[in-house]
């Protein structure tokens, strides 16, 4: 089979790649636009870790190609440096340096000088984490604790409000991880991110769907008290299951006000097992801190009335295929996949291990909480209950 020649993509084609990548297209879909295989697209995008390079711009102070062409013509007819500088509105020293660095009077060529200037101007700004190694070490230590770049950035601003030298944006952290040419953070730290990918993906790449069976006697989320919506009152929870291999499951519960999470080990997904586990979790908390539970329409909640009778906690159900109605729990389930990847046998985790994972998540600063931790917010609620 004859091998196709190597293809060199134009800047316009690369721009199209990045546009599609940002919109969530897969490598295969982008490759089809050019009638190529996906490795050729991966080669381009992976150079910067899936992060679109910043478009280069000419400095406003630099000589333009038009000015260089005028300079070249003036040198041919023997004009002095001072007269050329006057006609161009530049200082004589600028014109003198331009001529010297490009071969002198007899060898100066406008197009060659323009290209050389463009090459010399390619000086990437030194990354802040390279300049501040102590800050880089702090960032690396927090990444090893599974803190996200957003959490690290917000936490640094919170504990060092007046010292901007100890601040770093989450985007700088991401770029330092995915663009290894920066030399700031080791590539091994990528394994501590929520999504352990070699390239950064668009937020539009996937959309999770939800399609559970119907159960009887449900109370719609539309009947949930309006006071629950503003999250000002503690004690309203959202719940769901995450699943693994061999029909293994974990129950996840998130308190809406504080984003405090609790995890429950399950022996199965049948409604009796799930309801028993939820009752056990509810009995661990003061009654004032468990007022309602919002769930999707999974069959595991078929015996929800038994849960309400045992705990006096009302259960509300989301509309079909509307997981965003329990957004805090959906977000938490995504975070939990860092600890329990898809395809993992969840039955091998003890309740003690689940409690340890929940504790680690509850001790992370959250942007939504102004970079306080869920456990800080939750403990305030516990104290207020007396």
C-alpha positions in Angstrom: 0.0 0.0 0.0 1.4 3.4 -1.0 2.0 5.7 1.9 0.5 9.1 1.6 3.0 12.0 1.7 3.4 14.0 4.9 1.0 16.9 5.1 1.9 20.3 6.3 -1.0 22.3 7.6 -1.4 26.0 6.8 -2.1 28.5 9.6 -5.7 28.8 8.4 -6.1 25.0 8.6 -4.6 25.0 12.1 -7.0 27.8 13.1 -9.9 25.6 11.9 -8.6 22.7 14.0 -8.5 24.8 17.1 -12.0 26.2 16.5 -13.4 22.7 16.2 -11.4 21.5 19.2 -12.8 24.3 21.3 -16.4 23.4 20.2 -15.8 19.8 21.4 -15.1 17.9 18.2 -13.1 14.7 18.5 -9.8 14.2 16.9 -11.5 11.8 14.4 -14.1 14.4 13.5 -11.5 17.1 12.9 -9.3 14.7 10.9 -12.2 14.0 8.5 -12.3 17.7 7.5 -8.8 17.2 6.0 -9.2 13.6 4.8 -6.5 12.5 7.2 -6.1 10.2 10.2 -6.4 11.5 13.7 -2.7 11.2 14.7 -1.8 14.0 12.4 -4.3 16.3 14.2 -3.1 15.0 17.6 0.5 16.0 16.6 -0.5 19.6 16.1 -2.8 20.0 19.2 -0.6 18.0 21.6 2.4 20.4 21.1 0.7 22.8 23.5 -1.3 20.3 25.5 -4.6 21.0 23.8 -4.4 24.7 24.7 -4.6 27.1 21.8 -1.4 29.1 21.4 -1.7 32.8 21.8 -1.7 34.6 18.5 1.5 36.6 18.0 1.2 40.3 17.4 3.7 42.8 16.2 4.9 45.4 18.7 3.6 48.9 18.0 7.2 50.2 18.5 8.8 47.9 15.8 9.6 49.1 12.3 7.0 48.0 9.8 7.7 46.3 6.5 6.9 49.5 4.6 9.4 51.5 6.7 12.1 48.8 6.1 11.4 49.1 2.3 11.8 52.9 2.4 15.0 52.4 4.4 16.3 49.9 1.9 15.7 52.3 -1.0 17.3 55.2 0.9 20.4 53.2 1.5 20.7 52.3 -2.2 20.7 56.0 -3.2 23.2 56.8 -0.5 21.0 58.9 2.0 22.5 59.4 5.5 21.1 57.6 8.6 20.0 60.9 10.0 18.0 61.9 6.9 16.4 58.5 6.7 15.4 58.7 10.4 13.9 62.2 9.9 11.8 61.0 6.9 10.5 58.0 8.8 9.9 59.8 12.1 12.4 57.6 13.9 15.4 58.2 16.0 18.8 57.9 14.3 19.9 55.2 16.8 16.9 53.1 15.8 17.9 53.2 12.2 21.5 52.6 13.0 20.7 49.5 15.0 18.4 48.2 12.3 21.1 48.4 9.7 23.9 46.9 11.8 21.9 43.9 12.9 20.9 43.1 9.3 24.2 43.0 7.4 25.1 46.7 7.1 24.5 49.3 4.3 25.6 47.1 1.4 23.7 43.9 2.5 20.5 45.3 4.0 17.3 43.8 2.4 13.9 44.8 3.7 12.2 41.3 3.4 15.1 39.6 5.1 15.2 42.2 7.9 11.5 41.8 8.4 11.7 38.0 8.7 14.7 38.2 11.1 12.9 40.7 13.3 9.9 38.4 13.5 12.1 35.5 14.6 14.0 37.6 17.2 10.8 38.9 18.6 9.6 35.3 19.6 10.4 35.6 23.3 7.7 33.9 25.4 7.1 35.5 28.7 8.7 33.6 31.5 6.0 31.7 33.5 5.4 33.1 37.0 5.9 29.6 38.5 9.4 29.4 36.9 10.3 32.8 38.5 8.8 31.9 41.9 10.0 28.4 42.8 8.6 28.5 46.3 5.1 29.3 44.9 5.6 26.4 42.4 6.3 24.0 45.3 3.2 25.1 47.1 1.1 24.6 43.9 2.6 21.2 43.4 1.9 20.1 47.0 -1.8 21.1 46.7 -2.1 19.3 43.4 -0.9 16.2 45.1 -3.8 16.6 47.5 -6.1 16.6 44.5 -6.9 20.3 44.8 -8.0 21.8 41.5 -6.1 24.7 39.9 -9.2 26.9 40.6 -9.2 25.9 44.3 -5.4 26.5 44.6 -5.7 30.0 43.0 -8.6 31.0 45.1 -7.0 29.7 48.3 -3.8 31.6 47.7 -5.7 34.8 47.2 -7.6 34.2 50.4 -4.6 33.5 52.7 -2.3 36.2 51.0 -4.8 38.9 50.2 -2.2 41.7 50.1 0.8 39.9 48.4 0.2 39.5 44.7 3.6 37.8 44.3 2.0 34.7 46.0 -1.0 34.7 43.7 -1.3 32.6 40.5 -4.2 32.2 38.2 -5.8 28.8 37.6 -5.1 29.2 33.9 -1.4 29.6 34.6 -1.4 26.4 36.5 -3.2 24.5 33.8 -0.9 25.8 31.1 2.2 24.9 33.2 0.9 21.4 33.5 -0.2 20.9 29.9 2.6 22.9 28.2 5.7 21.2 29.5 8.0 23.5 27.5 7.4 26.1 30.3 9.3 23.9 32.7 7.3 24.9 35.8 5.4 21.9 36.9 6.2 18.2 36.3 4.0 16.3 33.9 3.4 13.6 36.6 1.2 16.1 38.4 -1.4 15.7 35.7 -2.5 12.4 37.3 -3.8 14.4 40.3 -6.3 16.5 38.2 -10.0 15.5 38.0 -9.5 14.4 34.4 -6.2 12.7 33.9 -5.8 13.6 30.2 -2.6 14.3 28.3 -4.4 17.2 26.5 -6.9 19.7 27.8 -10.4 19.2 26.4 -13.2 21.6 25.7 -16.0 21.7 28.2 -18.3 21.0 25.3 -16.7 17.7 24.5 -19.3 15.5 26.3 -22.7 16.0 27.8 -23.8 13.6 30.5 -27.4 12.2 30.1 -29.7 10.6 32.5 -32.6 8.2 31.7 -33.9 6.2 34.6 -37.1 4.2 34.9 -40.3 5.5 36.4 -41.3 4.9 40.0 -44.7 5.5 41.7 -45.8 8.1 44.3 -43.1 10.6 43.5 -43.3 14.2 44.7 -42.0 16.6 42.0 -39.2 19.0 42.7 -41.6 21.7 41.6 -43.4 21.1 45.0 -40.2 21.6 47.0 -40.3 24.7 49.2 -39.0 27.8 47.4 -36.7 28.5 50.4 -34.6 25.6 49.3 -33.6 27.3 46.1 -31.5 30.1 47.5 -29.3 27.7 49.6 -29.4 30.0 52.6 -30.9 27.3 54.8 -28.8 24.3 55.7 -30.2 20.7 55.7 -31.4 20.2 52.2 -29.6 17.4 50.4 -29.1 16.0 46.9 -28.4 12.3 46.3 -27.5 9.8 43.6 -25.6 6.7 42.9 -22.3 6.3 41.1 -21.7 2.9 39.5 -18.7 0.7 38.9 -17.9 -2.7 37.4 -19.4 -6.0 38.6 -22.7 -4.2 39.4 -21.1 -2.2 42.3 -22.4 1.1 43.5 -21.9 4.0 46.0 -24.5 6.4 47.3 -23.5 10.0 47.3 -25.1 12.8 49.3 -24.4 16.5 49.0 -25.7 19.3 51.3 -26.9 22.2 49.2 -25.8 25.0 51.5 -22.3 23.9 52.4 -21.6 21.4 49.6 -20.7 18.9 52.4 -20.5 15.4 51.0 -21.3 12.0 52.6 -20.7 8.6 50.9 -22.4 5.3 51.7 -21.2 1.8 50.8 -23.8 -0.4 49.1 -24.0 -4.1 48.8 -26.4 -3.8 45.9 -28.6 -1.4 43.9 -31.9 -2.8 44.9 -34.3 -0.4 46.7 -34.2 -2.2 50.0 -30.4 -1.9 50.2 -30.3 1.7 49.1 -33.0 2.9 51.4 -31.4 1.1 54.4 -28.1 2.8 53.7 -29.8 6.2 53.3 -31.6 5.8 56.6 -28.4 4.9 58.3 -26.7 8.0 57.0 -29.6 10.2 58.0 -29.5 9.0 61.6 -25.9 10.3 61.9 -27.0 13.9 61.6 -29.1 16.2 63.8 -32.7 16.4 62.5 -32.3 20.1 61.8 -29.4 19.3 59.3 -31.5 16.9 57.3 -34.8 18.4 56.1 -35.2 17.1 52.6 -33.6 14.9 50.0 -33.7 15.5 46.2 -33.1 12.5 43.9 -33.5 11.5 40.3 -36.0 9.0 39.2 -33.9 5.9 39.5 -35.6 2.6 40.6 -33.4 2.4 43.6 -35.7 5.0 45.2 -38.9 2.9 44.6 -39.2 2.5 48.4 -38.8 6.2 49.1 -41.9 6.3 51.3 -40.2 3.9 53.8 -37.3 6.3 54.0 -39.7 9.2 54.8 -41.5 7.2 57.4 -38.3 6.2 59.1 -36.7 9.6 59.1 -39.5 12.2 58.7 -37.5 13.6 55.7 -39.3 14.5 52.6 -38.0 13.2 49.2 -38.4 15.2 46.0 -37.7 13.9 42.5 -36.2 15.7 39.6 -38.0 15.9 36.3 -37.1 13.2 33.8 -33.7 13.6 32.1 -33.0 16.8 34.1 -29.8 16.1 36.2 -29.0 19.8 36.4 -31.9 20.1 38.9 -29.5 18.5 41.4 -26.5 20.2 40.1 -24.4 20.1 43.3 -24.6 16.3 43.4 -23.9 16.0 39.7 -20.8 18.1 40.1 -19.7 16.1 43.1 -20.1 12.8 41.2 -17.8 14.2 38.6 -15.2 15.0 41.3 -15.5 11.5 42.8 -14.5 9.9 39.5 -11.0 11.1 40.3 -11.0 8.6 43.1 -13.4 6.0 41.6 -12.7 5.9 37.8 -15.3 4.3 35.6 -14.9 0.6 35.4 -13.6 0.3 39.0 -15.1 -2.4 41.2 -16.6 -0.1 44.0 -17.4 -3.1 46.2 -13.7 -3.3 47.3 -13.9 0.0 49.1 -14.7 -0.1 52.8 -16.9 2.5 54.5 -13.8 3.7 56.2 -12.1 4.4 52.8 -15.3 6.2 51.6 -15.2 8.3 54.7 -11.6 9.2 54.0 -12.4 10.3 50.4 -15.3 12.3 51.6 -13.1 14.0 54.2 -10.6 14.9 51.6 -13.3 16.5 49.4 -14.8 18.3 52.4 -11.4 19.8 53.3 -10.9 21.3 49.8 -11.6 25.1 49.4 -14.4 25.7 47.0 -14.8 28.6 44.7 -18.6 28.6 45.1 -17.9 29.1 48.9 -15.5 32.0 48.4 -12.8 29.4 48.9 -13.9 28.3 52.3 -14.1 24.6 52.7 -17.4 22.6 53.0 -16.4 21.3 56.4 -15.9 24.9 57.6 -19.4 25.9 56.5 -21.0 22.6 57.7 -19.4 23.0 61.2 -21.0 26.4 61.5 -24.3 24.8 60.8 -23.7 22.1 63.4 -22.7 24.6 66.0 -25.8 26.7 65.3 -28.1 23.7 66.0 -26.8 23.5 69.6 
